[in-house]
Amino acid sequence: MAKIAKKSKTVKIIEKLALGAAFAVLLAFFVFFARGIYDDLTSYQFSGHIRISGENYFPFEFKYSNKAEQVGEYKKNPVYAVTDDPEHNFIVLVYPDGHEVTFAAQRAINMIGKDGTSLVDHVSAPTVAFVGSEKTDDNELLQLFARLGSYDYTDTTIMNTDETLEGFLPVWIGRKRSPVAYEEVGYLCKINNKWVYAKYRSTLRTADETEITGYELYCSTIPEDYARIISHADVESIKNLRSFTVEEAAEKQE
């Protein structure tokens, strides 16, 4: 029987190097592939639209009360309808980490629904509002919110807040029987037990623009007749909002 020739040390070294290189290539490919999947699942940037059930949906910020049934998927992430919207004019895309992106159907953005009436407008009377995360249809409060931003205040100041906006209640409204609130009114806060209206002006960032450090808000004391309506509203987030002192408010501007 012929003897099997033994491999030289050089050949063995070459084989080990080849196997190592192959393993490194496979590992790099796997990392690249896995990272690509992760980026696909967690990328929140949209330059165009997504298509769900034959409809085009575009990024559109709004506040809603609850998710309804699942209506589709985008890159394997579930897409849900929202409560009280059987025509699916507004949808919510949910990522594995819980991040949500809201969309409106093209027909909604074009302001015409299936029944021929406008869906998104800034003229009709408001029919829903979100104060913080709490929904309300209190008509007196809705009418107040619709007027709040255009009221002519005399005592205006600029306030810089930290990135959490703690102590400020964001207010959004929706009009003409909309199931969601799509129009940002501003913020409510209390200073020395007086109601203050704050309008967003700009985002404050680090010098290299990579991180948000706070927000610049344009603040005005709310007139007494408006303040009474807010104080008596049956909205828990309003009832539980604590008041800043003047000193605390000044600290937020430092």
N, C-alpha and C positions, 0 to 999 in steps of 0.2 A: 504494500500500500504506500502510495506517495505521501510524503510529509507535506503538511500545510505550511507554507512559508509564513514565518512570523513577521508582523508589521514592524517596521523600524520606528524608532522613537520620533523621528521627524514626521512620518506619516500620521502617527497617533496625535501628535501635537496639531498638525494641520486639520485632522478630522475634528478634534475638540474645538479648535477655533471656528471651523465651519459650522459645527452644531451650535456653538455659542452665538455666532452671528445670526444664524437662522432663528434661534430663540429670541434674540433681541429684536429682530425684524417683526416676528410674530407678536411679541409683547407690545411693541410700538404700534403695530396695526390695531391690536385689540384696544389699547388705550385710546387711540385716535377714534376708533369706531364707537367705543363706549362714550367717549366725550361728545362725539357727534350726536349720539342718541340723547345724551343729557341736555345738550344745547338745544336740540329740537324740542325737547319736552319743557324746557324752562326758559326759552327765549320769549321775552315779553314785548319785543319790538315788532310792529306791523307796519309795513310800508303800503299795503294795499287793503285787500279784503279777504275774508274767508267765505267759503261757500258751504252752506248747510241746507240740506233738503231742497236743493235747487234754487236757493235764495242767496243773494250777495249781502254780506253783513260787514259793516265798517266799524272800526273802533269808535266808541261813543260813550262818554262818561255819564253815568246816572246812578242814583240810589234806588234800591228796591227793598221790599220787605222780606220775601222768601223765594227760594228757588222752587220751581215746579218740576214737571217731568223732564227727563233727558230727551233731547231732540236730535242729537247727533254727536260726532266726534271731530276733533281737529288734532291731527298728529297723535292719535290715540288718547287724547285728553277729552274728558266728557264735556259736553255743552248742554246747558239747561235753559229751559224757558223760565219765565218769572211768573209769580202768582198774578192772577187777574189779567193775563195777556194771552188769550186763546189763539190769537192770530200770529203769535211769535214774532212780534215786531221788535222785541228786545230780548237778547239772550246773554248768558253768562258762561264764559269759558273758565274752567277750573283746572289748575296745574297740580301735580303731585304734592308740591310744598304748600298748597292751600291758596296760592296767589290767584286772584281773579282778574279777568279782563272782560269788560262789558262791551257789547256791540249792539248796533241798531241796524235793522234791515234797510236796504237802499230805499225802499218805498217810504219808510219812516223819515229818513233824512231828506227825501224829496218832498216831505210834508203831506203826501197823499196816501191814505190807507186804502184797503180793499173796498171800503164803503164810500170812497170819494171824499172823505173829510180829512182835515189836517190832523197830523199826529203830534208833530213837534212844532210849536209856535211860541212866540214870546209876547203875544198880544192878548190872547183870551184870558178870562179869569182863571186863577189857579184853582185846582181841584184837589191837590195833594201836596203835602210838605213832609220833609224829613228833617227833624231837629236832632242832630247827632245821628244815631241809628234808629231813632224812634219815628214811626209814621203817624201823621195826624191829618184829619180832614176837617178840623175845627174851622168853620167858615170865617169867623172874625179874625182868627190868627192868620189864615191864608191871605185875607185882604190886607192885613197889616204887613205881612212879608212882601207882598207885591208892591207896596208903597215905600217900604223901608229904604231901599237903595236910592230912591230919587228925592227923599226928604232933604230940605235945605237946612243943614245943621250949622250952628255958629261956633261951637267950641270944638275944633278939630285938632287932633294931635297925631303924631306918628309913634307907633309902638313896635319895637322889635321883640319878637318872642323866640323862645328856643324851638328846636325842631319838633317837639312833641305837641305843640299848641295846647298844652294842658290848661284846662280852665276856659277854653273857648268851644262853643257849640257851633259846628258848621250847619248852615241852613240851606236846604235845596227845595225848589218847588217844581211841580209839574202842572201843566195847564190842559184844559179841555178834555177831561176824563182820562188823562194819561195814567197808566198803572205805575209809572215810575216818575221820579223827580229828576229832571235833567238840567235845571237852571240853577246855578249857584248864586245865592243871594248874598251871602257873607257869613259873619260869625256873631254870636251873642256872647257877652260876658258880663260880669258884675264887678264894679269897682266901688268900694264903700257903700255896698247895697244899692247902688244905682245901676240900672241897665245901660249897657254900652253896646253900640253896634260897630262892628269892625269889618272893613272891606279889605280883601287881599290886594296887595300891591306888587310885591316882588318876593322872590326866593333868595335868601342870603346863603352864599356858598363860600367854601375855602378859596384861597388865592388861586389854586390850580383848577378850580371849578369841579372837583371830583366829589365833594361831600357837601350836603346841606347842613348849615349850622343854625338856621332859623328862618323866620318869615317876617316881612315888614307889613304891618297892618295899619290902615287908616281908620282911626277910632273917633267916635262921636257919641256923646250922651244922648240917650233916647228921650224924647219929650214925654212928659208925665202921662198924657192920654194914651200913648202907645205903651208905655211902661206898665200901666194898669192892666191892659189886655194881656201882656206877656205874663205878668205876675199871677193872674187868675187862670191861666191856661191849664187844662188838665193833661199835662205832658210831664212825665216823671223826670226826664232829663232836664227840664227847665226847673222843676221843683227842687231838684237835688243839686243844682249848680251852686257851688260855693262862691262867696264874694271875695275878691282881692281887696287888700288895703291899698291906699295910695302908694305906700312904701314898696309893697310887693310889685305893684304895677311899674313903679320906677325901676326896680331891679331888673325887670324883664327887658328894659331898654338899654341896659349896660352892655 
